[in-house]
Amino acid sequence: MYARDNVAPAADLQQPPSGAQVDAAVTALRMLADPTRLRLLWHLRHGEQDVTTLTAAVEASRPAVSQHLAKLLLAGLVSSRRDGRRVLYRVRGGHVRRLVTEALHAADHHVTGAPEHD
């Protein structure tokens, strides 16, 4: 099961999630549980980047970055396109961007002791 944006319309989320929805959410959260993948998604929040740029940004080896990007592609959290010989990656939609942002905001509150939001 792949994590995809728009698994269900917002109105359907008033009901308990389906097995497919839970599986997709678990896949997405599992992908975020790796520090390198979370950093990659953070760097991809605002636009496309290639492997060389991402390798420098997350200070990891090129093969490691490529493997993490392949996992993120399979999970549906990033998409890619060719530009000549380069492959450009980007976050797949606003849901993923917001998920990454919210996870890091929650972590910031935990680390700094800032008050929680309601």
ZIVENCOR-V480778 format. One record per residue. N is the residue number from 1. NEAR is the number of other ideal C-beta (glycine too) atoms within 10 Angstrom. D_FIRST is the distance of its C-alpha to the first C-alpha in Angstrom with 2 decimals. Layout:
BEGIN
n/near/d_first
N/NEAR/D_FIRST
N/NEAR/D_FIRST
END
This chain:
BEGIN
n/near/d_first
1/15/0.00
2/13/3.79
3/24/6.74
4/17/9.20
5/14/12.79
6/8/14.16
7/21/11.36
8/13/14.52
9/7/18.20
10/7/20.14
11/7/22.10
12/11/19.19
13/11/18.69
14/6/22.03
15/9/20.44
16/7/18.37
17/14/14.65
18/12/12.53
19/8/10.17
20/12/7.21
21/17/9.19
22/13/9.89
23/15/6.54
24/21/6.12
25/15/9.78
26/12/9.82
27/18/7.84
28/23/10.38
29/13/13.17
30/13/12.72
31/23/13.17
32/18/16.20
33/10/17.63
34/13/19.01
35/10/22.35
36/16/22.18
37/23/18.83
38/18/20.17
39/18/23.38
40/27/21.80
41/25/20.04
42/17/23.39
43/17/25.25
44/25/23.01
45/14/23.39
46/10/26.42
47/10/25.89
48/17/25.14
49/18/26.12
50/14/26.27
51/17/25.63
52/11/29.35
53/15/29.60
54/21/26.55
55/18/27.92
56/13/31.17
57/15/29.67
58/19/27.63
59/9/30.23
60/18/27.95
61/10/28.34
62/12/27.11
63/10/25.04
64/12/23.37
65/24/22.64
66/14/21.28
67/14/18.89
68/22/17.70
69/21/17.35
70/12/15.29
71/16/12.77
72/26/12.97
73/15/12.56
74/13/9.34
75/22/8.01
76/20/9.70
77/28/12.57
78/24/15.21
79/16/16.38
80/17/19.25
81/10/22.25
82/8/25.18
83/10/28.65
84/6/30.97
85/6/30.21
86/13/28.18
87/14/24.50
88/17/24.09
89/24/21.11
90/17/20.59
91/25/18.50
92/21/16.24
93/16/18.05
94/9/20.04
95/16/17.42
96/26/16.46
97/17/20.22
98/12/21.14
99/20/18.66
100/22/20.18
101/13/23.63
102/10/23.43
103/16/22.22
104/15/25.14
105/12/27.54
106/12/26.79
107/11/27.37
108/11/30.57
109/13/31.82
110/10/31.22
111/8/32.96
112/7/35.81
113/7/36.37
114/10/36.24
115/6/36.17
116/7/32.93
117/7/32.35
118/3/32.07
END
